[in-house]
Every structure is written in C-alpha cells, then in structure tokens.
C-alpha cells in the first residue's frame, strides 16, 4: 500500500527542467588577430583577473598542502621519539630488575667494531713507536 502511494506521488510530481549553460572555452577571445600587428594577446581585464585568481589559488593550495605535510612529518617524528624513549626505558628497567648495571650494557663500540677511546690511544702510541 505504501508503494502505491509513493508511486502516485512520483507520478504527480512535476519538476521544472534545469536549464543548461553552454560554455565553450573556444568562445573566449584570448588573442586578437589583426592584419597590421598579427597575433597579439588580448589584454582583457576580466581574463587577466581570472588568470591572477587561478595562480593565487594554485599557490595557496600548494602552501596549504606543504603545511599539512610538514605537520604530519612532525607528528610522525614525535611519535617515533616517544616509541624510542619507551623502548629504552623498558630495556633499562628490565636490565635493572635482572641485576645488570647500566655500565655492563653493550656500548656503541661493540656494535660498530670501533675501539674505545683508551684502546685507540694505545694503538696510536704503538703505531708511533713502530714508525720511529
């Protein structure tokens, strides 16, 4: 029954047709053609204002996009730093609970394979003695 009412309402509904706007870009006279000067750009103030508005829109859009990208990269960096600090704190807490003092933790020299400062000085002294 509801379907019959809806169908009857649709049949009795008469909408006014929408008028279409015909716009053809080729109708815009961008260049002026004359026999004396040849082809030269038309200095129409409306067209120049349109171009200025387009360029302002493009520049403002790029500025907004770059600001959004910058803010997103700052947020990602902040979240990464929070994660890194949380992992370091958890590792230090686990090491303290296990009874491992912080001084016994591996240093950068083990991971990189470089000698410590004292070892590097000793190697330098040995090398100088060998050269002399």
C-alpha positions in Angstrom: 0.0 0.0 0.0 2.9 2.4 0.8 4.4 1.6 -2.5 1.3 2.7 -4.4 1.3 6.0 -2.5 4.9 6.6 -3.3 4.4 5.8 -6.9 1.4 8.1 -7.2 3.4 10.9 -5.5 6.2 10.4 -8.0 3.9 10.5 -11.0 2.2 13.7 -9.8 5.5 15.4 -9.1 6.4 17.7 -11.9 9.9 19.2 -11.7 10.9 22.2 -13.7 13.7 21.3 -16.1 17.1 22.6 -15.3 18.5 25.0 -17.9 21.9 24.1 -19.0 24.6 26.6 -19.5 26.5 26.3 -22.7 30.1 27.3 -22.1 32.7 26.8 -24.8 36.3 27.7 -24.0 36.9 28.4 -27.7 34.4 31.3 -27.4 36.9 33.2 -25.2 38.9 35.5 -27.3 42.3 35.2 -25.8 44.3 36.5 -28.8 43.5 39.4 -31.1 44.2 38.9 -34.8 44.7 41.9 -37.0 46.3 42.5 -40.4 48.7 45.2 -39.1 50.1 43.7 -35.9 49.4 40.0 -36.5 48.5 37.9 -33.4 48.9 39.5 -30.1 47.5 38.7 -26.7 44.2 40.4 -25.8 44.6 42.5 -22.6 41.1 41.9 -21.3 41.0 42.9 -17.6 38.4 40.1 -16.8 40.7 37.5 -18.4 43.8 38.8 -16.6 41.8 38.8 -13.3 40.8 35.2 -14.0 44.4 34.2 -14.6 45.5 36.0 -11.4 42.9 34.2 -9.4 43.9 30.9 -10.8 47.5 31.4 -9.9 46.7 32.7 -6.4 44.5 29.6 -5.9 47.3 27.3 -7.1 49.9 28.9 -4.8 47.6 28.9 -1.8 46.7 25.2 -2.4 50.4 24.3 -2.6 51.1 26.3 0.6 48.3 24.5 2.5 49.5 21.1 1.3 53.1 21.8 2.3 51.9 22.9 5.8 49.8 19.8 6.2 52.8 17.6 5.1 55.1 19.4 7.5 52.7 18.9 10.4 52.3 15.3 9.6 56.0 14.7 9.4 56.4 16.5 12.8 53.7 14.2 14.3 55.4 11.1 12.9 58.8 12.2 14.3 57.2 12.9 17.7 55.5 9.5 17.8 58.8 7.8 16.8 60.7 9.6 19.6 58.1 8.6 22.1 58.3 5.0 21.0 62.1 5.0 21.0 62.2 6.5 24.5 59.7 4.0 25.8 61.7 1.1 24.4 64.9 2.4 26.0 63.2 3.0 29.4 61.7 -0.5 29.3 65.1 -2.1 28.4 66.8 -0.2 31.2 64.1 -1.2 33.7 64.4 -4.9 32.6 68.2 -4.7 33.0 67.9 -3.2 36.4 65.5 -5.9 37.5 67.8 -8.6 36.2 70.6 -7.1 38.2 72.7 -5.9 35.3 74.1 -2.5 36.0 74.0 0.1 33.2 77.8 0.1 32.8 77.7 -3.5 31.7 75.4 -2.7 28.8 76.9 -3.0 25.4 78.3 0.2 24.1 78.4 1.6 20.6 82.0 0.3 20.2 80.8 -3.3 20.3 78.1 -2.8 17.6 80.3 -0.7 15.4 83.5 -2.6 15.9 85.5 0.6 16.7 87.9 0.6 19.7 87.1 2.7 22.7 89.0 6.0 23.3 91.6 4.4 25.6 92.2 1.5 23.2 92.5 3.9 20.3 95.2 5.9 22.2 97.1 2.8 23.0 97.0 1.7 19.3 98.2 5.2 18.3 101.1 5.0 20.7 102.1 1.6 19.4 101.9 2.8 15.8 104.1 5.8 16.6 106.7 3.6 18.3 106.8 1.3 15.3 107.2 4.2 12.9 110.1 5.7 14.9 
